[in-house]
């Protein structure tokens, strides 16, 4: 047997090391995660995120207890719009853009679709939260 084959067999016998992101303390829902909230552990935990930078700046959607893995489903973008907040409501189609005020009926972050009540007409519509906090409705959202 050649030396290279022996080396390959030895390397294949070692288990692959993986890291998982876990909470260092109890994290309440609606908390934006910082470096003090999470750490990497040398273990492969099913469903746990493996990149700590993907977790930082995200908002916990559920309570995550200390020592528990942080999963992608537990996180989302930070909230831009709170429930009952007055937001710009913009209808866009083609070159036409109409803006009015609306009341958010749910909370959400950039890219989330929420329901908003148009304050002028009292009509409820669904729209996409933009990076400026405005909710865009219409066929192009």
N, C-alpha and C positions, 0 to 999 in steps of 0.2 A: 504494500500500500504506500502511496506517495505521501509526502509530508503535507501537501496542500489538501489532500482528501481528509487526512486526520484533523487538520485545522478546521475544515468546513464542518466535519461531524461534531467537533467540540462546540463550535459556535451555534450550531443548530440545536444543541442540547440545552442551552440557556434560555430561560423564558424571556419573552419580550417585556421590557419594562415600560410602563405607561404611567402617566400622571392624570389625576382628576382634580377638578376644582371643588372645594368644599367650603362651607360657611365657617368662619372662626367664632361667630357669636350669633345669637338669634337675630334674624333680619325680618323686620315687619314688612308686610305688603305696603307698596307705594314708597319704598325707600330706594333712593338712587345709590347703587353700590360703589364703594371706594376700595382702595387697596387694603384697608384695615378690616374689611368685611369678609374677605375670602383669602384662601391659601391653596397651594398645590400640595397634594399628598401623593406619595409613590404607590399608587394602586390604580388598577383599572376598574372603575365602577360603571356598570351598565347605565347608559343614558346621561352620564355626567359630562359636562363640558371639559375640554382638555386645555383650552387656551384662556389664560387669565385675562388677557387683553380684550377678549370678546365679551367679558363680563363687566368690566369697569365702565361706569357711566350708564349702564342699563338700570331699569327700574324693576324691582321685585314685584311680580303680580300676585304672589302668594307669600305667606310666612315661610321662611326657610330657617330651620333650627340648626344650632351649632353642631358641627361635625357631619351634617347631612350634605349630600352632593348637590351641586347647583346644575340644574338641567335647563336646556333651551326653553322649554315650555314654561318655566318659572319666571322668565324674564321678558321684558319688552322695552320699547323705546320710552324715554322719560315722558311723563305727561306734559302736554302743551296746553290742553283744554280741560278744565274741570267741569263737572256737572253743574248746571244752572248758570254758567258763565256766559256773559254776552260776548258774542264773537262776530267778526265780519262774515257774512254769508254771501258768497259770490257765485253767480250763475255764468258759466262760460260756454259758448258754442261758436265755432268759427271765429270771426273777428268781433263778436258781440260779448260784452262783459257788463253785467249788472250787479251792483253790490248793495246790500242792505244789512240790517242787524238781525241776528238770530240768537236764540237761547239754546245752549248745548244741553241735550237730554242725557248725555253720558260723558264720561271722561275718556281721554285717549291721547296718544302721542302722534308724532308725525307719521303719516301713512295709514293711520287707522281710519276706518269708516265709522262714523257715528251719526245718530239722528239729531236733527236740529229743528227747532220750531222757528219759522219766519215770524218775527214780531209784528210785521205790518199786516200779513194775511192770516196769521195763526195756523198756517199749513205746516205740517211736519214733513221734512225731507231727509234723505240720507246724503252725506257728503264726505269727502276725503279731507283730512286735516293736513294743511300745508306747513312748510317750515316756518312761516310767519304766524301761525296760529289761526289763520283764516280757514274757513271750511268752504271747499269748492264743490258745487253741485252742477249737474248737467250731463249731457252725453259724453263729454270729453274727460270726465274724471275717472 
